[in-house]
Amino acid sequence: MAAYCRKHDALPVRPRPYLAGLPADVETYEERVAGFFRRRTGLDYYAAVGRIVEFVVRARRARVVDLLCDTAAFALNLARHGGFSGRVYSFEHNVTLLERARQRARFLNLDRVEFRDFEEPRWPLPDGFADAAVSIFDFHRRDPGRFLPEVVRMLAPEGIFVLAELLEPDCARRGAGRLWERLKIRYIEGSPAEARGVYYGREETIGLLRAAGFRQVIVQELKAATSPRMPVFSLVAATK
């Protein structure tokens, strides 16, 4: 049975005290993210994040670093999970999303999560700090040569990197459908950074992780592929 995250953390639609004082369009941001996620992956956003939360809970790691807060769905649901006894450190460079996440955590009385500001490319954490680092649907926007060494640096020995990403076969990246998708994202949806994203294939991703220094990589598809050209959203667990 799929594990579901809580949309808006089951709080009433109105009033929303954790959004007080923030720009009005932040109210629809999470809905837009969930919609884009479904279009690209064919999966429900909250169900997918819920499965990632369950995986991290079962891994029983004390210090979990959420590499990009974004909607805060992962960090908040992990922090309030009854089986999680550790602490979550969630990072965001967008000050509006950061304050939104902090307000939600205060409203929910969650003291297991910290939302922190940071400036790329280096996370403000000491070497070997994290028992687990989590990246959800963000790796395609990163430069692996800069990003992965930083993840390795912040992980403790035997630490795990949980990468949840759309794995796209090379043949699919070269197709006309992918070109149209890029153009639509850039010019219709107005997101040039997302349009420039690179989705790697399964073997490419494993190779990148091993080259960065991870000794064991396990890939679990969250949706079965119906054709060799089909991108598949997958959960990748890499051990340092």
C-alpha positions in Angstrom: 0.0 0.0 0.0 1.3 3.4 -1.0 2.3 5.8 1.9 0.7 9.2 1.5 2.0 12.5 2.7 -0.5 15.0 4.0 -1.4 17.8 1.6 -1.1 21.1 3.5 -0.6 18.8 6.5 -4.4 18.3 6.9 -4.9 21.9 8.1 -8.1 23.8 7.2 -8.1 25.5 3.9 -9.0 28.8 5.6 -7.6 30.4 7.6 -4.0 29.4 6.9 -2.0 31.0 9.7 1.3 29.6 8.4 0.9 31.6 5.2 0.1 34.9 6.9 2.1 37.9 5.5 3.5 36.0 2.6 2.9 36.8 -1.1 -0.5 35.5 -2.3 0.9 33.3 -5.1 2.7 31.1 -2.5 -0.7 29.6 -1.7 -0.8 28.0 -5.1 2.8 27.1 -5.3 2.5 23.6 -3.8 -0.4 22.9 -6.1 1.7 23.9 -9.1 4.6 21.7 -8.0 2.2 18.7 -7.5 0.7 19.3 -10.9 4.0 19.5 -12.7 5.2 16.4 -10.8 2.2 14.4 -12.0 2.6 15.5 -15.6 6.3 14.6 -15.7 6.2 11.3 -13.7 2.6 10.0 -13.9 2.6 9.8 -10.1 0.8 11.5 -7.3 3.2 14.0 -5.6 2.1 13.2 -2.0 2.1 9.5 -2.5 5.6 9.6 -3.9 6.9 11.8 -1.2 5.2 9.5 1.4 7.1 6.5 0.0 10.4 8.5 0.4 9.5 9.4 4.0 8.8 5.7 4.8 12.1 4.7 3.2 14.1 7.2 5.4 12.2 6.2 8.5 13.0 2.5 7.9 16.7 3.5 7.4 16.8 4.7 11.0 19.2 7.6 10.6 19.5 10.3 13.2 20.6 13.3 11.2 18.7 13.7 7.9 19.6 16.6 5.6 16.9 17.7 3.2 19.0 19.2 0.5 16.2 21.4 -0.9 13.1 22.3 1.1 10.9 23.5 -1.7 7.3 22.8 -0.6 8.5 21.3 2.7 6.2 18.3 2.2 9.1 15.9 2.8 10.7 17.6 5.8 7.4 18.3 7.6 6.0 14.8 7.1 9.2 13.1 8.2 9.4 15.3 11.3 5.9 14.4 12.3 6.2 10.7 11.5 5.7 8.6 14.6 8.5 6.2 13.7 11.1 8.9 13.2 13.2 9.9 16.3 15.9 11.9 14.6 16.2 15.5 13.4 15.7 17.0 10.0 17.8 19.9 8.6 16.0 21.3 5.5 17.7 23.9 3.3 16.2 26.5 1.0 17.6 29.6 -0.8 14.2 31.1 -1.6 13.3 33.2 1.4 9.5 33.1 0.8 9.5 29.3 0.7 11.8 29.2 3.7 9.5 31.5 5.8 6.5 29.5 4.7 8.1 26.3 5.9 9.1 27.8 9.2 5.6 29.1 9.9 4.1 25.7 9.1 6.5 24.0 11.5 5.7 26.5 14.3 2.0 26.0 13.7 2.4 22.2 13.9 4.6 22.5 17.0 7.4 20.5 15.3 10.7 20.7 17.0 12.5 17.9 15.1 12.9 20.1 12.0 15.1 23.1 11.3 14.7 25.2 8.1 17.9 26.9 7.1 19.0 29.4 4.5 22.0 28.7 2.3 23.7 29.8 -0.8 24.8 27.3 -3.4 27.1 25.5 -4.1 28.1 24.7 -0.6 25.8 23.6 2.2 26.8 25.2 5.6 27.4 21.9 7.3 30.7 20.3 8.7 32.2 17.3 7.0 30.6 14.0 8.0 27.6 15.8 9.6 24.7 13.9 8.0 23.6 10.3 8.4 21.3 10.7 5.4 21.0 13.3 2.7 17.8 13.5 0.6 17.3 15.0 -2.9 13.8 15.0 -4.3 13.2 15.8 -8.0 16.0 18.3 -8.1 19.1 16.4 -9.3 18.3 17.1 -13.0 18.9 20.8 -12.3 22.3 20.1 -10.7 25.9 19.9 -12.0 26.8 16.3 -10.9 30.5 17.2 -10.8 29.9 19.9 -8.2 26.8 18.5 -6.4 27.8 14.9 -5.7 31.2 15.7 -4.1 29.4 18.1 -1.8 26.9 15.4 -0.8 29.8 13.0 -0.1 31.5 15.6 2.0 28.6 16.2 4.3 27.8 12.5 4.8 29.2 10.5 7.6 30.9 7.1 6.9 28.2 4.6 6.0 25.8 7.5 5.4 23.2 7.2 2.7 22.2 9.5 -0.2 18.5 9.1 -1.0 18.0 10.4 -4.6 14.4 10.5 -5.9 14.5 11.4 -9.5 13.1 10.8 -13.0 15.5 8.4 -14.8 15.2 9.0 -18.5 16.7 6.7 -21.1 19.1 8.4 -23.6 16.8 7.5 -26.5 13.9 9.4 -24.8 16.1 12.5 -24.3 16.8 12.7 -28.0 13.2 12.3 -29.1 10.9 15.0 -30.5 8.6 14.6 -27.5 11.3 15.6 -25.1 12.2 18.7 -27.2 8.5 19.7 -27.2 8.4 19.2 -23.4 11.4 21.5 -23.0 9.9 24.2 -25.2 6.6 24.0 -23.3 8.3 24.3 -19.9 10.4 27.2 -21.0 8.0 29.3 -23.0 4.5 28.3 -21.9 5.2 27.5 -18.2 7.9 30.1 -18.0 10.7 28.1 -16.3 13.9 28.3 -18.3 16.0 26.6 -15.4 13.7 23.6 -15.4 13.8 23.4 -19.2 17.6 23.2 -19.1 17.4 20.2 -16.7 19.1 17.0 -17.7 17.5 13.7 -16.7 20.0 10.9 -16.6 19.4 7.2 -17.3 19.6 4.4 -14.8 23.1 3.3 -15.7 24.3 6.9 -16.1 23.1 7.7 -12.6 24.7 4.7 -11.1 28.0 5.6 -12.9 27.9 9.1 -11.6 27.3 8.0 -8.0 30.1 5.4 -8.1 32.5 7.9 -9.6 31.7 10.4 -6.8 32.7 7.8 -4.2 29.6 5.9 -3.3 30.3 2.2 -2.9 26.8 0.7 -3.2 23.9 1.9 -5.3 20.4 0.4 -5.2 17.6 1.6 -7.6 13.9 1.0 -7.0 11.4 2.1 -9.6 8.3 3.8 -8.2 6.4 3.1 -11.4 6.8 0.3 -13.8 8.0 1.3 -17.3 5.6 0.4 -20.1 8.2 0.9 -22.9 12.0 1.2 -23.2 11.7 4.9 -23.9 9.6 5.7 -20.9 11.2 7.8 -18.1 10.6 6.3 -14.7 10.6 8.1 -11.4 12.9 6.1 -9.1 14.2 5.9 -5.6 18.0 5.6 -5.6 19.9 4.8 -2.4 23.6 5.2 -2.5 25.9 4.3 0.5 29.1 6.2 1.2 
